[in-house]
Amino acid sequence: MSPDYLSKLRQDEFAMIRQLGPPTFFVAFTNAKSKWTTLMSTLHTLNKNHMEILKLFDELESKHFTNLVIFDPVTCTHYYNHQMVAFHNLLKKDSSIFGKVDDFYFITKF
């Protein structure tokens, strides 16, 4: 990311804080690939023949997870996007665990 892009993001965030007030809730998501068992299991099933992985999913090591992600970044991106859309929909519901959310702002980086 360029310094100009980051400067623009910072300016936008400060403008939102001036207009809406300080944020009351902040969350950051990361791609802890070894914790996303559904994604890793799917990648293993889809790509084990192409990557010549002879181990069962339960026997995979961290290096195998990394290789699965590197081998199929498109599926990972779609999975992450699906998770974020589901989270957006959860925030929009009045009856969610977060209660009524007046406004929210998302930045997605790959």
N, C-alpha and C positions, 0 to 999 in steps of 0.2 A: 504494500500500500504506500502510496506516495504521501509526502508531507502535506501537499495541498489537499488531498482527500481527507486526511486525518484532521486537518485544520477546519475543513468544512463541516465534518461531523461534530467537532467540538463546538463550533459556532451554533450549529442547529440545536445541540443539546442545551447550551446556555440560553438560547432564545426560548426553548420550551420551558425551562425552569423559571425564567422571568415571567412567562405568560401563565403557566399552570401552577407554579410553586414547586417546592422540592419533591422529589419522588418519595413515595411511601413504601414502595416495594421494588426490589431489584433482584433479578435472577440472571445467572449466566449458565449456559449449557456447554458442555464439552463433549468431545467424542471419545469417551472412555470405551474404546472398542471391545475390550475384554468383558465389559459389563453388559454390553448389548447382545445378550445371548441369542435373541431372535434373529438379529441381523447376521451374526457370525455363523449361526447354524444354517441359515439360508445360503450365505456365501459358500460355506463348506459343501452343501448339497449341490449347488450350481456349478462349482468350479473344481471340485476335487479331482475329476478326471483330467481336466486340462492342466492342472498344476501337479498332477501325479502325487497327491497326498494320500498316503496309504493308512494313515491313522484314523481312528474313530474320532468324532467331534469331542468327546469327553477327554481324549488323550492329547489334544492339541496344546502346544506351548505358545508363548507370547509371540515368538517369531513367525509362527504360522498365521496368527491373527493379523499381524502386520502385512504379511505377504498376501493374504486374502483381500485386505483393503486396497493394497497397491494394485492387485490384479484386476479388481472390479470397482473402480471409483464411482461409476455411474449408478450402480445399485446402492452404494452407500449414500450418495447424494439424494437419491429418491427416498430412501428410508428416512434420512434425517429430515427432509422436507415434509414427509408424511407425519412424522412425530411433531414437528413444529406447527403444522396445520391443525392437528388434533389439540395441541396446547392452546392455540389461538381460539379455537371453538370452545374450549373449556373456559377460557377467560371471558368470552362473550356471554356465557350463560349467567343468568341472575342467580340460579340456584347452585352454583359451583362452590367448591370449598373456599374460594377466595372472596365470596360475596359479590356484590355489584362492583365491577371495575369501570370507572368512568372513562379512562383513556389509557392507552398503552402504546409503546413504541418498540419496534424490533429492528435490530441490525443483524444480518446473517452474513458470515464470512466463511469462505471455503479456501 
